[in-house]
């Protein structure tokens, strides 16, 4: 692998490690926002694996995050607690518990299988049809999780989940997702998928199967989304179906669009930037002192994130990074600007 390629990987990983390191010096209450930002990186990079490399917009990846979160959450709740919280669940779910590491493996596997099954049909679609179909997957998943008490708490709240995703586990998990995404895009499969993104007809003409390459990426994205879901649920300790639904879908897509959907660096940078803004606006909705008392109306954060995403699509469709990966030029440019200032 070329040194320049290693730099492209080192940049996003170093940024995540830096955020985690800074967060470790803050108060417990503030560290939660750093943890949330890092978990968001894992979710958005998982989304990038498919959307960024294929060029096909998907609203359904949060479905795999939700499934992974539910599997990891339910399977780590103590059996004695599950008898009361999940009285009608399948015995396999109600009467067994696993450790933290095993829950991540299960979440990853279930996310991959779910994405593979859904992708067999969905990956034959393109354009608007593909987007609508993936939105249907999101809607179906949310309704099943909300209504079917045989696999979870239904419309209720799943609590008593072990909270193990601190700054260290979040950072390591996000870096693992970044490394896998980076490795994939440099494989023959990743290069072929990007070829189908640039010119599907030409890719097919040289023997590349558009359906197969999209399906592989969709499955890998599902696996990483399931893993990210496990990070998410082990951070917050409770879970409801609506936590991983339309709002999280909007935020994740905004993070990817603002950072730059065509690059891994953009996915990481956008996730951290929008997550920080979202956390700040969320606090401001409850009232915050920033030299003066700032009290924003409820819902401001989602309006602001949506407006920023729309503005990015209009003014800079390639995002903050311009669709480029991290390079030392970023460091040199920032240093020069600082010297001038």
N, C-alpha and C positions, 0 to 999 in steps of 0.2 A: 504494500500500500504506500502511496506517495506521501511525503511529509506534509504536503498541503492538505491532503485528505485527513490526516491525523489532527491538523490544526482545526479543520472544520468540525471535528468531533470534540476536540478539547474545549473550544469556545463555549458551546451550550452547557457542557458538563461543568466547566469552571464557574459559569454564571449561577447555575443551580447550587453548587457547593458554596459559593459566596453568599447567596441569599440565606441558605441554611446556617452558615456560620454567623452571619450578622444576627439572624433571628435568635441564636443561642445566647446572645448577650442582652436580650430584651427581657421584659417581664413575661410571666406566664400568659397573662391576658393578651399581650401584644404578639407573643410567639405564635399564637393560634392563626393570626393573619398570614404569617410567613409560611406556616404549614399548609394553609389553604392554597396559597399561591403555588407552592411546589407540587401539591397534589393536582392542581389545575394543569401544570406542565405535563404531567403524565397523561391526563385525559386528552389534552389538545394534541400532543405528539401522537397518541394512538389514533386520533382522528386524522392527523396529517398523513399517516402511513397510507391510508386509502385515498382521501380527497386530494392531498397534495401531489401524489404520484400518478393518480389516474385522471385528475381533472374533472371527476364526476362528483357533484355535490350530493352529500348524504346527510339526511336528518336523522338517521336511525342509529348512529354509533352510540348515542347515550343509552339506547336500549341494552347494549352489551355491557355498558358500565353499570346499569341498574341490575341486570341479572347477576353480574359478578359481585356486586355489593350485597345483594340478597343472599347469595350462596355463602359468601364469606361471613356475613353477619349471622345468619341463622345457625350455621355449623359451628360457630364459636360461642354461642350463648350456652351457659351451663344447662345440662339436662333438667335439673331440678326446676330451673326458671322456665324452661320451654314448656313444661307440662301446663303451667298456668297461662303463658302468653300465646302458645300455639296448640290449643287442645284438640283441634280438628286436623292438624297437619298430618301428612303421611308419616308413618312410624319411622321411616328411614331418616327423616328430618327431625322429628320430635324427640326420638329416643337416642340420638347419637350426637356427640360433640367432638371436635378436632382441635388441634393446636393452631397457633397463628400461622406458621409456615405452611401447614397443610391447607389452610383456608385459601391462601394465595394460589396454590397449585390448582385447587378445585375451581376457584373463580376464573383463572386463566383458561382452564380446559373447557368449562361450560361456555365461556364467552366465545371461544374458538368454534365449538360445535354449533352453537346457535347461529353464529355468523355464516358458517359453512352451509348449513341447511337453508337459511334465508337467501344466501348469495347464489345458490345454484340457479334459482329463478331470476332474482333481481339483477344479477350481473349481465343478463342478456338485454337489459334495457339501457337506454342512454338518454341524455338530455332531461327534459321536463318529466318524462315518464319515470325515469330512475329516481328523481328527487321525490316525486309524489309517492312512489312505491316505498321508499325508505321512510317517509313520514308515516305511512300506513303501519310499518313495522313498529315504529315508536308508539303509535296510538294503541296498537294491539297489545304490545308488551305492557304498557301502563295500565290498560284495562284488566289484563289478566292478573297483574300483581295487586291491583286494587280490589278485585272482586273474588279471586279464588283463594279461599282460606286454607285449602289443602296444601298450599306451598308457602304460606306466609301469614302475616297478621291481617291481610286484606287491607281495608281502609284504615286500620289502626296503626299504631306505632310499634316498631320493633326496637326494644330497648335491651339493656344489660349486655350490650356487645362490648367485647374487650377493646379498650382504647390503647392500641400499641403504636399507632402512627404518629410518632413525635417527629421532631426535625430530622433526626438521624435516619429513621426508617423511611420517611417521606423523600429525603434527598437521595438515599441509595436507590429506592424504588424508581424515582424519576430518572436517575442516571442510567439505570438498567433499561428502561423503556427507550431513552434517547439512543443508547448504544445499539439496541436491537433495530430501531428504526434506521439508524445510520448504516448499519451492516446490510440491512435489506436493500436500501436504495443503491448500494454499490454492488449488489449481486447481478447476475445476468437477468434474473426475473424482474428486479427493480428497474433496470435499464430498459428492458422490453416494455414494461408497463408505461414508463415515461414516453417511450416511442409511440405507444397507442394514444397517449394524451396529446402529443404534438400533431400527429397525423394518422388517425385510425386506418384510413384506406391504404396508405403507404405501408404501415406496419403489417396489415393483413397480406399485402402483396408480397412481402418477403417471408411470409410463413409464420408470423406471430399470431397466436390465438388471443384475441381481445378478451373474450369471455373467460378463458382460463387464467390469464394474468390478472384480470380484475378480481376474479374469485380468490386467488391466492392472497392478494393484498387485502381483500375484504375479510378473509379469515384471520390473517395475522393482525389486522386492526381490531377484530373482535376479541382475539386473545389478549392483546395489550389493553384493550378497554376493560375487559373483565378484571385484569390485574389492577388497573387504575381504580376500578370500583372497589376492590378489596382495600386499597390504600385509603380511599374516601371513607368507607364505612368504619374502618378501624381508627380513623381520626375523630369522627364526630360521636361515635358510640350509640347513636340512635338512627332510625331510618323509617321513612314513609315513602310510598310510591311517588308522590308528587315532588319529592326532593330531586329526583333524577328524571325530569320530564321536560316540558317546554322551556322553562326558564334556564335550566342548565344547558339545553340545546342551543338557545340563543347566545348565552355567554360563551360557550365553547366555539361556536362558529365566529363570533365577533373576535375572539382572541386569535383565531387562525387567520381571519381576513385582515385584521389590523397589523399583525406581525408580518404576514406575507405567506399565503397558502402554498407557494411553490418551493419553500425552503424549510429545512429542519430548524435552522437558526431563527427564522421568522416565527415558527410555531412556539418555540421556547420564549422568545422575546415578547411576543404578543400575549402569551399566557400570563407572564409575570406582570406586564404593564397593565393589562385590563383587570387582572385580579386585584392589583393594588388599588386601582381606581374604584373598582366595585366595592372593595372593603371600606375605603374612605367615604364613599357616598352612602354606603349602608350605615356607617356610624353617624354621618351628617343627618340622616333621616331621623335619628333619635336625639339629635342635638350634640354639637361638638364645639369645643373652644379652639379656634385657630388664630388667636389674637383678638378675635371677636366671636360672638356666639353665632354659629351657623346651624340653622335648623331648616332642613329641606323637606318638602312634602313627600309623603310615602309614595314610592314608585319612581322617584327621580333617578335612581341608579340605573334601572332598566331602560328608561327613556334616554338617558345620557349614553349608555353603551350602544343602544340601537342607533342613535344619531351619529355617534363616532364611526360605527361600522358603515352606515350609509355614506357618510362623508368620505371615508377611505375608498369605498368602491367608486365614487365619483371623481375624487381628486387624485388618488394614488392607488389604482387597482392592484398594483403589485405589493402593496403594504409598506411597512416601515423599512424592511430590508431590501425592497425591490426584487424579491424572489431570489436573492443571492445568499449563499452560505457564508458562515463566519470566516474571516481571514484576518491576517495581521494588519491589513490596511485599515480595518475598523479602529484598531488600537492607535495606529499612527495618526489617522485623521482626528480622532478625539484628542490626542496629545497636542497636535498642532493647534486645534481650536482653543484648547486650554491655554496654550502659550500666548496666542493672540489676545485672548481675553485678559 
